[in-house]
Amino acid sequence: PWGEPRPEPVEGKPWGRGRLTAAILVVALVAGGIGGGIGSYLERNGNVTDVSLPQASAEQTSRAPGTTASIASAVLPGVVTIHVRGASEQGTGTGFVLDKRGHILTNNHVVEPAGDDGEISVTFSGGRTTKATIVGRDSGYDLAVIKVDKVTGLKPLALGNSDSARVGDPVVAVGAPYDLAGTVTSGIISAKERPITAGGEKQDGSDISYVDALQTDAPINPGNSGGPLVDAKARVIGINSAIRSVSDGSGLGGGSGQGGSIGLGFAIPINQARRVAEELINTGKATHPVIGVTLDMAYSGEGARVHTKGVKGPAVTPDGPGDKAGLKPGDVITEVDGAPVRSGQELIVKIRSHRPGDALGLTVEHDGHTRTARLTLGSASGD
């Protein structure tokens, strides 16, 4: 028999279950793709709102005593940057305030380019700049005192005792290397009583500085000259004055053409600088201790030999300190107070580290014979 005819599909009839499930899957995939794209965009570009990054909250600004930050905070207000302009030279150095009267201590080679009619300006840590005048200077000690007038709020730095410094003690140097004012570096005392000489551009040797220096590895560069070297209690124990560099062997820290620090810096001990500064302030000149003999600087043996002839007279000044101690022409001084002396320059350095009137014990050799002598230092006026 014939079967019943198949009914024709009716338009508008709802989809079957299978087709509905497939549609839902398509929608889900599209939504997932859109969501992933939005997430990737936000990951790359952040939220649609303003960015806020995490940061530590503000901490207490003070630092524990003895830290470099604490020392710098105490010292910086008393340190100044010095700019000097002369007829043919100009330069930058550092100094520090000695008292509320406006006296500032620095190196002689910092202010020397000013000559007799140049200009010296001083800039304080707060930015104030004012003119300064020279009170007195001495090339033999490489020290100078300048003065500012009508400046209030001065912060003199405390002076320490360089004899108390020990090798390995922490120190901080403050200055204006390459005119970068207020630069702070730190290190240690690398050595004490390091005999150095600097200067010597004049043929007569009158500008040579003899220093029984503190050596430090705190970075010191041109422009640091005259700045303070301070101890852990922010007390000045030295005046940064010279460096040894790769480019030219050694030189004064204020030179503009020399290389930078290699960790060999030298400072004038404050015990010596204090005496010289007081004399420069009070009299305009500093006194130099002398032994009253002419040294043979060409002598290449061990020790410092008394010359056989003087420059303008005898090698041993009659009735001078050396004469009274029994020194004779040709004597070789090998020790001062038990410390060895290797050259005439080293003897001068050791003498300059004392005051006129100090008594020294000398070990003297002559023609193979050794003897001791007691010498009281005399006094001569510097430049």
Salt bridges, closest charged atoms under 4 A:
ASP99 OD2 - HIS103 ND1 2.91
GLU119 OE1 - LYS131 NZ 3.34
ASP138 OD2 - HIS288 NE2 2.84
ASP142 OD2 - HIS109 ND1 2.92
ASP149 OD1 - LYS147 NZ 2.66
ASP179 OD1 - HIS83 NE2 2.91
ASP231 OD2 - ARG235 NE 3.00
GLU278 OE2 - ARG274 NH2 3.31
GLU279 OE2 - ARG275 NH1 3.36
ASP296 OD2 - ARG305 NH2 2.65
ASP296 OD1 - HIS307 NE2 3.86
ASP331 OD1 - HIS366 ND1 2.58
ASP331 OD2 - ARG371 NH2 2.58
GLU346 OE2 - ARG342 NH1 3.32
ASP367 OD2 - HIS366 NE2 3.35
